[in-house]
Amino acid sequence: MDRPAALARAPAEAEALTGERVYPDARPDAQAGAGPPPRRPPAFYSSVFAQMEEVGWERLVSATGDDGVSCLTFRVVDEQGRNHLLEITLPIGYPSSSPSIAADVPYLPKIQWSNRSKLKDVLSQFQEHLKALQAFWCTMDDIDKVLCVVDPTKPTYAMSHRRIALGDDCYILLNVAARKPSSLPECRFLGTDGKLDRLIMNWKKNRRKWDASKKFHENLATVLDFALPAPPSVSNIADDEQADCGICYAKHLPVDDEFGTHSGCSTDYSCENPSCSRAFHSICLRDWLRTITTTRQSFDVLFGNCPYCSEPVAVKITDR
């Protein structure tokens, strides 16, 4: 079974029997006998810094852990322009021991490692892994844009499930296979039994009509023999709702000298992702981006990710 990225790390503390945690001996004599934690040789740091230079400092998002280099997070952009964060943890035996990785993907690649391998090799293998996942993400994008998805409201790249409204308080919960996204998905119907009977019967009768060469939503409509509801169009949303800032939840900024020329202004920035299009006050987005550690600044522009869909956003730094 594929492990989700969030579960890829080894546990920090040893486990005994199921449900039973091993606690360290707190006695002074026991602590004294344990000795200090192992230290890395100086050559480790010079080697890691050289490898980070080789990868490119502009791709480094954060460096944490012991002495700030044992846990490195890099930004990786796939061929469709999606931004991904790859966390690489270097074990005490690095580079003889293989590093571990974590990322927001449905399943992680198995890193091929040798004594001659470097950080750039890990990023290169992860980049290849992202290529293999493009069909999956394109399928999920198609579902989110064309069908009436009610959950999750803020999907991550690792999520392979969608709950879709079918009308009359009926829903279908789909789990798309990340390795074979064009294949028939696993499904579960939710709602009133009497209203679901026909849909369940159609699914069982027509599931062999699923055609991997067709788009996902077309196959779903064929198998269910049902006209699938479309998602609410952004253009159909009331102007007042659409204009509310996604950060301060107000249409207009307060009339206050503190906001300078922005005083009393309405939202003036929208996420460029068509499936999001969330509106913001640029001043609110700027202040929010400044609180996020992954935000980058180039000259007078802040670069970060939309708080709703995680797609890239950029806002100019201006005086209030």
C-alpha positions as CSV (number, residue, x, y, z in Angstrom):
1,M,0.0,0.0,0.0
2,D,1.3,3.4,-0.9
3,R,2.1,5.6,2.1
4,P,0.9,9.2,2.0
5,A,3.7,11.7,2.2
6,A,2.8,12.9,5.6
7,L,3.5,9.4,6.9
8,A,6.8,8.9,5.2
9,R,9.0,9.9,8.1
10,A,10.3,7.4,10.6
11,P,8.8,7.9,14.2
12,A,11.0,10.0,16.4
13,E,10.5,7.7,19.4
14,A,10.6,4.0,19.6
15,E,7.3,2.0,20.1
16,A,6.9,-1.0,22.2
17,L,3.7,-3.1,22.0
18,T,0.8,-1.8,20.1
19,G,-0.6,1.2,21.8
20,E,2.3,1.3,24.3
21,R,4.9,4.1,24.1
22,V,8.5,3.7,25.4
23,Y,9.5,6.6,27.7
24,P,13.1,7.4,28.3
25,D,14.6,6.8,31.7
26,A,14.4,10.1,33.5
27,R,16.9,9.2,36.3
28,P,19.9,11.4,36.5
29,D,22.3,8.5,36.4
30,A,20.6,7.1,33.4
31,Q,20.7,10.4,31.6
32,A,24.4,10.8,32.4
33,G,25.1,7.4,31.0
34,A,23.3,8.2,27.7
35,G,26.0,10.7,26.7
36,P,25.6,13.6,24.3
37,P,23.9,13.2,21.0
38,P,26.3,12.1,18.1
39,R,27.9,15.0,16.3
40,R,28.4,15.2,12.6
41,P,32.0,15.6,11.3
42,P,33.0,19.0,9.8
43,A,33.2,17.4,6.4
44,F,29.5,16.8,6.5
45,Y,28.7,20.5,6.6
46,S,31.1,21.5,3.9
47,S,29.7,18.7,1.7
48,V,26.1,19.7,2.3
49,F,26.7,23.4,1.6
50,A,28.5,22.5,-1.6
51,Q,25.6,20.3,-2.7
52,M,23.1,23.0,-1.8
53,E,25.1,25.4,-4.0
54,E,25.0,22.9,-6.7
55,V,21.2,22.6,-6.5
56,G,20.7,26.4,-6.3
57,W,20.1,28.6,-3.3
58,E,17.1,30.1,-4.9
59,R,15.3,26.7,-4.7
60,L,15.9,26.4,-0.9
61,V,12.9,27.3,1.2
62,S,14.1,26.4,4.6
63,A,16.9,24.6,6.5
64,T,16.3,23.3,10.0
65,G,17.4,20.5,12.3
66,D,20.7,20.1,14.1
67,D,22.9,23.1,13.1
68,G,20.3,24.1,10.5
69,V,21.1,21.6,7.7
70,S,19.8,18.2,8.6
71,C,16.3,19.0,7.3
72,L,16.1,20.8,4.0
73,T,13.0,22.0,2.1
74,F,13.3,22.8,-1.6
75,R,10.8,24.3,-4.0
76,V,10.2,22.1,-7.1
77,V,8.1,23.3,-10.0
78,D,6.5,20.6,-12.3
79,E,6.0,20.9,-16.0
80,Q,2.5,22.4,-15.5
81,G,3.8,25.1,-13.3
82,R,2.6,23.6,-10.0
83,N,4.7,24.4,-7.0
84,H,5.8,21.6,-4.7
85,L,7.8,21.5,-1.5
86,L,10.2,18.6,-1.1
87,E,11.5,18.0,2.4
88,I,14.8,16.1,2.6
89,T,16.0,14.8,6.0
90,L,19.7,13.8,6.2
91,P,20.4,10.9,8.6
92,I,23.4,10.9,10.9
93,G,25.1,8.5,8.6
94,Y,24.7,10.7,5.5
95,P,25.9,10.3,2.7
96,S,26.5,6.6,3.4
97,S,22.9,6.4,4.5
98,S,20.1,7.4,2.2
99,P,18.1,10.6,3.1
100,S,14.3,10.3,3.6
101,I,11.8,12.6,1.9
102,A,8.4,14.0,2.5
103,A,6.1,15.9,0.1
104,D,2.4,16.6,-0.6
105,V,2.0,13.9,-3.2
106,P,-0.3,10.8,-3.3
107,Y,2.6,8.5,-2.9
108,L,6.4,8.9,-2.7
109,P,9.1,7.6,-5.0
110,K,11.6,5.1,-3.8
111,I,14.9,7.1,-3.8
112,Q,17.8,5.3,-5.6
113,W,20.9,6.1,-3.6
114,S,24.6,5.2,-3.6
115,N,27.7,6.6,-1.9
116,R,28.2,8.9,-4.9
117,S,24.7,10.3,-4.8
118,K,24.0,13.9,-4.0
119,L,21.1,16.2,-3.1
120,K,20.7,17.1,-6.8
121,D,20.0,13.4,-7.5
122,V,17.2,13.4,-5.0
123,L,15.6,16.4,-6.6
124,S,16.0,15.0,-10.1
125,Q,14.3,11.7,-9.1
126,F,11.5,13.7,-7.4
127,Q,11.1,15.8,-10.6
128,E,10.7,12.6,-12.6
129,H,8.1,11.4,-10.1
130,L,6.2,14.6,-10.6
131,K,6.1,13.8,-14.4
132,A,4.4,10.5,-13.6
133,L,1.8,12.2,-11.5
134,Q,0.7,14.8,-14.2
135,A,-2.1,12.7,-15.6
136,F,-3.5,12.2,-12.0
137,W,-3.5,15.9,-11.3
138,C,-5.0,16.8,-14.7
139,T,-7.8,14.3,-13.9
140,M,-8.4,15.9,-10.5
141,D,-8.3,19.4,-12.0
142,D,-11.0,18.2,-14.5
143,I,-13.2,16.9,-11.7
144,D,-12.8,20.1,-9.7
145,K,-13.6,22.4,-12.7
146,V,-16.5,20.4,-14.3
147,L,-18.3,18.6,-11.4
148,C,-20.0,19.9,-8.3
149,V,-17.3,19.0,-5.7
150,V,-18.4,19.6,-2.1
151,D,-15.4,18.0,-0.3
152,P,-12.6,18.7,0.1
153,T,-13.1,22.4,-0.2
154,K,-9.3,23.0,-0.2
155,P,-7.8,19.9,-1.8
156,T,-4.1,19.3,-1.6
157,Y,-1.9,17.6,-4.2
158,A,-1.9,14.4,-2.1
159,M,-5.7,14.0,-2.0
160,S,-7.2,11.5,-4.3
161,H,-10.8,11.6,-3.1
162,R,-13.7,13.8,-4.0
163,R,-17.3,14.0,-2.8
164,I,-19.5,15.1,-5.6
165,A,-23.1,16.4,-5.3
166,L,-25.6,14.6,-7.5
167,G,-28.7,16.5,-6.4
168,D,-31.6,15.6,-4.0
169,D,-29.1,15.3,-1.1
170,C,-27.3,12.5,-2.9
171,Y,-23.5,12.3,-3.3
172,I,-20.9,10.0,-4.7
173,L,-17.5,9.6,-2.9
174,L,-14.8,8.8,-5.5
175,N,-11.3,7.7,-4.9
176,V,-9.1,8.1,-8.0
177,A,-6.2,5.7,-8.5
178,A,-3.1,8.0,-8.6
179,R,-1.1,5.4,-10.6
180,K,-4.0,4.8,-13.1
181,P,-6.2,8.0,-13.0
182,S,-8.1,7.1,-16.2
183,S,-9.3,3.8,-14.8
184,L,-12.7,3.1,-13.1
185,P,-12.4,4.7,-9.6
186,E,-13.5,3.2,-6.3
187,C,-16.8,4.8,-5.3
188,R,-19.4,5.0,-2.5
189,F,-22.9,6.5,-2.7
190,L,-24.2,8.7,0.1
191,G,-27.8,9.8,0.7
192,T,-31.3,8.5,1.0
193,D,-31.5,4.8,0.1
194,G,-34.6,5.2,-2.1
195,K,-33.0,8.0,-4.2
196,L,-29.7,6.1,-4.6
197,D,-31.1,2.8,-5.8
198,R,-31.2,3.8,-9.5
199,L,-27.7,5.3,-9.4
200,I,-26.3,2.2,-7.7
201,M,-28.0,-0.1,-10.2
202,N,-26.7,2.0,-13.2
203,W,-23.1,1.9,-11.7
204,K,-23.2,-1.9,-11.5
205,K,-24.8,-2.3,-14.9
206,N,-22.7,0.3,-16.9
207,R,-19.2,0.1,-15.2
208,R,-17.8,-1.9,-18.1
209,K,-18.6,1.1,-20.3
210,W,-15.8,3.1,-18.6
211,D,-13.4,4.1,-21.4
212,A,-9.9,5.2,-20.3
213,S,-9.5,7.3,-23.5
214,K,-12.4,9.6,-22.5
215,K,-12.4,12.4,-19.9
216,F,-13.3,11.5,-16.3
217,H,-16.5,13.4,-16.1
218,E,-17.8,12.0,-19.4
219,N,-17.2,8.5,-18.2
220,L,-18.9,9.2,-14.9
221,A,-22.0,10.5,-16.6
222,T,-22.1,7.5,-18.9
223,V,-21.8,4.9,-16.1
224,L,-24.4,6.6,-13.9
225,D,-26.6,7.4,-17.0
226,F,-27.2,10.7,-15.3
227,A,-26.8,14.4,-16.1
228,L,-24.2,15.5,-13.6
229,P,-24.8,18.9,-11.9
230,A,-22.3,21.6,-12.9
231,P,-20.4,23.5,-10.2
232,P,-21.6,27.0,-9.3
233,S,-20.1,29.4,-11.8
234,V,-17.9,32.1,-10.4
235,S,-19.8,34.6,-12.6
236,N,-23.1,33.5,-10.9
237,I,-21.8,34.2,-7.4
238,A,-23.2,37.4,-6.0
239,D,-20.9,40.4,-6.5
240,D,-20.9,41.1,-2.8
241,E,-19.7,37.5,-2.0
242,Q,-17.1,37.5,-4.7
243,A,-15.7,40.9,-3.7
244,D,-15.2,40.0,-0.1
245,C,-11.5,39.8,0.8
246,G,-10.4,36.2,1.5
247,I,-8.3,37.4,4.4
248,C,-10.2,40.1,6.3
249,Y,-13.6,39.0,5.0
250,A,-14.7,42.5,4.2
251,K,-15.5,44.1,0.9
252,H,-13.9,47.5,1.8
253,L,-11.0,48.4,4.0
254,P,-11.8,50.7,6.9
255,V,-11.6,54.4,6.3
256,D,-8.5,55.1,8.3
257,D,-5.3,57.1,7.8
258,E,-3.4,54.0,8.7
259,F,-4.2,52.5,5.3
260,G,-3.1,55.6,3.4
261,T,-4.3,55.6,-0.2
262,H,-5.9,52.2,0.4
263,S,-8.3,53.6,2.9
264,G,-11.8,52.5,2.1
265,C,-10.7,50.6,-1.0
266,S,-12.5,47.5,-2.3
267,T,-10.7,44.3,-3.2
268,D,-8.0,44.9,-5.9
269,Y,-6.3,41.5,-6.3
270,S,-7.7,38.2,-7.5
271,C,-6.0,34.8,-7.6
272,E,-5.2,33.9,-11.2
273,N,-6.2,30.2,-10.8
274,P,-9.6,30.0,-12.6
275,S,-10.9,27.4,-10.2
276,C,-10.2,29.7,-7.3
277,S,-10.4,33.4,-8.4
278,R,-10.5,34.4,-4.7
279,A,-10.5,38.2,-4.2
280,F,-8.2,40.0,-1.8
281,H,-7.1,43.5,-0.7
282,S,-3.5,43.6,-1.9
283,I,-2.6,45.2,1.4
284,C,-4.1,42.2,3.3
285,L,-2.4,39.7,1.0
286,R,0.9,41.5,1.4
287,D,0.7,41.4,5.2
288,W,-0.4,37.8,5.2
289,L,2.5,36.7,2.9
290,R,4.9,38.4,5.3
291,T,3.9,36.0,8.0
292,I,4.6,32.9,5.9
293,T,8.2,31.6,6.1
294,T,8.2,30.3,2.5
295,T,7.4,33.8,1.0
296,R,10.2,35.2,-1.1
297,Q,11.0,38.8,-1.9
298,S,12.5,40.1,-5.1
299,F,13.0,43.9,-5.2
300,D,9.6,45.3,-4.3
301,V,7.5,42.2,-5.0
302,L,6.5,39.4,-2.6
303,F,6.1,35.9,-4.1
304,G,4.1,33.2,-2.3
305,N,1.1,31.0,-2.5
306,C,-2.6,31.7,-2.4
307,P,-4.0,30.9,1.0
308,Y,-7.0,29.1,-0.6
309,C,-5.6,27.0,-3.6
310,S,-1.8,27.3,-3.0
311,E,-1.2,28.5,-6.5
312,P,1.6,31.2,-6.9
313,V,0.7,34.8,-6.1
314,A,2.8,37.9,-6.3
315,V,2.0,41.3,-4.8
316,K,3.9,44.6,-4.8
317,I,5.1,46.1,-1.6
318,T,3.7,49.6,-1.4
319,D,3.7,52.2,1.3
320,R,0.5,52.6,3.2
